[in-house]
């Protein structure tokens, strides 16, 4: 269970945005292993408040405008993410429903690709908004 918690902490940290305004909180998110002689090393507990501060704005300080096709594309990706998440949640009960390893990892890869593509569209729109603000 501890390994699972550590993996979750690392996943959340990896997803954290790199916003310069809240960079001072970044060192608080590090999970150093505190070693005690003869004892098993324990990671620093996850601080949700610091994670919230780090991810609260994610660099979006200006209103962004999306074209209809961009909104449709992001919506399709989010619906795909919800569908895949539902399948993976159902597969968590191995007695009732089981996925093969290849299918499970394929779905995880698909989740990553869908989320990355949606994020790229939002980042592109944000970059355009920042250029407009900078030009004004």
Helices and strands as residue ranges (DSSP letters): H 2-15, G 20-25, H 26-29, E 33-34, E 42-43, H 48-55, H 68-90, H 101-135
